[in-house]
């Protein structure tokens, strides 16, 4: 380039940088500063509960964490922890004792400060000027989203950049430690363990493994065994197969696009382009592996050059983002690293046309594209430009790695072993995916075609002519009734309250309303009058005279009994203090069932009646008890292979049998008046625990 051209480019860079700084200071930072937004309250609430000594074993359940958020007056309508790891919420631990907005202010300041060492390390590794690195950072729309939502991907970028920086400086143990901390926050940095393994860097791999185990120990110490077990056994498998969150929204992910094109769902995706679980099962694992495989196979243990290591690191990081099953906009702040690496190489080689293409791709990856609500068929491919642009950047990195391989070939026979492992993985994943998707769709036959669909519909109960349920919507949790006269929402609830549990019978509809003042139970006949303070899960006795409910003490539930509905009547605790009661089904003071845990054990159902009051019948690994109106049957959910399926117990002889065997959750059963039919929530074909309502006759 001529001297004039160089000066023109430099002036253009300065002008753009000035506008970017102005935009950040005048628009983005004030907007970020004013409100909580999502997702900072998710991390903050979990960390605050741990600070306060709460039992957090149920923190991944949507209504449970919503209740705790309401009680603390956190100013955001709905929250949820899916699919983040328990350890990642510890990023909010240092500010968890502060007020939520103040805590976010400190977190924003820290994130802005993190950008300084990130820029310094990138300049040291790539030799780009600080001006150009600042441009890459400030032109990252995902960076602004990260600050607005209070996410921690800038912190994650700091960890991964520092890990690569340390590795290049020879601090291999420190590099392993930093990668492991990043992987404990988000799973995809586990791919960098493969980097250490492929390069036979045993010190880095050993330190990463030891740090990862230490992070797990810390997470268990803070949040307990059950919260971590739930994430590992019940949530992680759904996330890895692309069914963790919002699977039928138009997300720029391979699994998201394929879900919309080839998998049907009665409410969320009734008309896919071509309904075929087989095609989905063939394409999803194969495409993801084709994208990822070169990043692993191009790692060269004999090449210790800085350029090679930076390219390998960039390839693994970009590939991980490209195959991510839940790619939110703020995730792509991590693209700052590979874009700086590629820009440096292209500038050194004077490949200015390719540099221009990289800039366009980088801006396109971060640019938000509004998606029409009624979008179907192949038209959705027009609204996911981020995915092909990510592929283009990734294949550009692969091209550079391929060229270096051709210039200096090496004989590493481990590549053949990796290829065999990858092929076997695709075959096994295809078989497993096909089995899961076909089995989930068998449950569609029992779905109720409700007119009012929330993100999830919970705790269904039969009414005289329909069904009543709690619907999770963008405006909160609302009690809905659907029958012959259409849909009716309870209009008596305050905008700041959530209807999180309820029961109906004998002319009463009792609702738990959660707010900053706590959870209270009201009767919709007179909603201004509180029946019980500090209570959830109301239950009416089989004769309609008595009231039972659950009360929480630092997140630990206990079953309480009141002989009348009057607010001044005496209350009796029915369950031992060492039990943490999750749910209950109540017929009378001497006839009830509870799901509870003792210590760190898995939940069990304890069945109490006049015969077994001193020695309750225990059903292991079970939740959501439902006693039939005729008193003979107990329906419940049993955990097997990470999912909850419906089972039935005959109280006359103690025999049990499985109602269904599907690779998805069937929870919160309730009986119809005939004691033969169950209503329940099912997430088959949906995101985990985003339940729809089904009805199934289980007895002749």
Secondary structure, DSSP 8 states (H G I E B T S, - for coil): --HHHHHHHHHHHHHHHHHHHHHIIIIIHHHHHH---TTHHHHHHHHHHHHTT---TTTTSHHHHHHHHHHTT-SSS----TT--TGGGGGGGGGTTS-HHHHHHHHHHHHHHHHHHHHHHHHHHH---HHHHHHHHHT-HHHHHHHHHT-SHHHHHHHHHHHHHHHHTT-HHHHHHHHHHHHHHSGGGGHHHHHHHHTT-HHHHHHHHHHHHHHHHHHHHHHHHHHHHIIIIIIHHHHHTT-SS-TTS--SSHHHHHHHHH--BTTTBSS-SS--HHHHHHHHHHHHHHHHHHHHHT--TT---HHHHHHHHHHHHHHHHHT-SS--GGGGGGHHHHHHHHHHHHHHTT-HHHHHHHHHHHHHHHS-----SS--GGGGGGG-HHHHHHHHHHHHHHHHHHHHHHHS----THHHHHHHHHHHHHHHHHHHHHHHHHHHHHGGGGB---SS--SEEEEEEE-SSSEEEEEEETTEEEEEEEETTEEEE-TTS-TT-EEEEEEEETTEEEEEEEETTEEEEEEGGGTTSEEEES-EEEEE-TTSS-EEEEEEETTEEEEEEESSS-TTS-EEE-S-TTEEEEEEEEEETTEEEEEEEETTS--EEEEE-TTTSSS-EEESSEEEEEE-TTSSEEEEEEEETTEEEEEEEETTT--EEES---SS-EEEEEE-TTSSEEEEEE-TTSSTT--EEEEEE---
